Structure formats: C-alpha cells, structure tokens
Amino acid sequence: MSVTAQKLEDKLYEMYPEIRAHKLGMGLNFDSGKDAWIVHLKRDDKDFTTHLEAKDAEDCLNGIKCIYLGVQIGQFVKNIGGA
C-alpha cells in the first residue's frame, strides 16, 4: 500500500481522536534517510516531534494502531494540560 501524507493524516485523526479533541495541529513529512514519517504536533507555543517507521505507517493505514505513537500523543496532551 502506498502511504501518502494525506492518507496517513486522515487515518491518524481517525485512530487518535484526541488530536482533534485537544485542538492539536499536525504536520507529516517523510524522511527517506530514516525511512520514517516525521509526526509534528503543536498547540499554541508547545510542540512535539516524533517519528513513525514506514512499516508502522503502512500498518496504521491497515487499521493497526501504533501503541508507541498513541502513548506519545497521550503524554503530549498531558504535558499541555489537556488531560
């Protein structure tokens, strides 16, 4: 399956509704050197950047949640006072 930024963004919003619920901005770009998607979350002056391995991104599009990413999103929400 071909992963595009738009497909991945749509799926992440679907799988992790807390992104929208806490009004987080999200940006995605592919880093070919790391063979990973860079996930950038932001709200106000707080931001967080992590990566999602290419294989994990493909799994995500197939409906398999990435527990590691979910934990990181939850921690960011907690750090900004959203939880």
C-alpha positions as CSV (number, residue, x, y, z in Angstrom):
1,M,0.0,0.0,0.0
2,S,1.3,3.4,-0.9
3,V,1.4,5.8,2.1
4,T,0.8,9.4,1.4
5,A,0.8,12.3,3.9
6,Q,-2.9,12.9,3.3
7,K,-3.9,9.2,3.8
8,L,-1.7,8.9,6.9
9,E,-3.0,12.2,8.4
10,D,-6.7,11.1,7.8
11,K,-6.0,7.8,9.5
12,L,-4.2,9.3,12.4
13,Y,-7.1,11.6,13.0
14,E,-9.5,8.7,12.9
15,M,-7.4,6.4,15.2
16,Y,-6.4,9.1,17.6
17,P,-9.4,11.4,18.1
18,E,-7.6,13.2,20.9
19,I,-5.6,15.0,18.3
20,R,-8.7,17.0,17.2
21,A,-10.3,16.9,20.7
22,H,-7.4,18.9,22.1
23,K,-7.1,21.1,19.0
24,L,-3.6,19.9,18.1
25,G,-2.1,20.9,14.8
26,M,-0.4,18.1,13.0
27,G,2.2,18.0,10.3
28,L,3.7,15.0,8.5
29,N,6.6,14.6,6.2
30,F,8.6,11.6,5.1
31,D,12.3,11.4,5.9
32,S,13.8,9.0,3.3
33,G,17.1,8.9,5.2
34,K,15.4,7.4,8.3
35,D,12.7,5.6,6.2
36,A,10.2,7.1,8.6
37,W,7.4,9.6,8.7
38,I,8.1,12.6,11.0
39,V,5.0,13.5,13.0
40,H,4.8,17.0,14.4
41,L,2.1,18.0,16.8
42,K,1.6,21.6,18.0
43,R,-0.7,23.7,20.2
44,D,0.0,27.3,21.0
45,D,3.7,27.5,21.9
46,K,4.0,23.8,22.7
47,D,5.2,21.3,20.1
48,F,6.2,17.7,19.9
49,T,8.0,15.8,17.2
50,T,8.4,12.0,16.8
51,H,8.6,9.5,14.0
52,L,6.6,6.6,12.7
53,E,8.6,3.9,10.9
54,A,7.5,3.3,7.3
55,K,6.2,-0.2,8.2
56,D,4.2,1.2,11.1
57,A,2.7,3.8,8.9
58,E,1.6,1.0,6.5
59,D,0.1,-0.9,9.4
60,C,-1.7,2.2,10.5
61,L,-3.4,2.5,7.1
62,N,-4.5,-1.1,7.5
63,G,-6.2,-0.3,10.8
64,I,-3.4,-1.5,13.2
65,K,-2.8,1.1,15.9
66,C,0.7,2.0,16.8
67,I,0.7,1.8,20.6
68,Y,4.0,3.7,20.8
69,L,2.6,6.7,18.9
70,G,-0.6,6.6,21.0
71,V,1.3,6.7,24.2
72,Q,3.4,9.7,22.9
73,I,0.3,11.6,21.8
74,G,-1.3,10.9,25.3
75,Q,1.9,12.2,27.0
76,F,1.9,15.4,24.9
77,V,-1.8,16.0,25.7
78,K,-1.0,15.5,29.4
79,N,2.0,17.9,29.2
80,I,0.0,20.7,27.7
81,G,-2.6,20.3,30.4
82,G,-5.2,18.7,28.3
83,A,-5.7,15.5,30.3
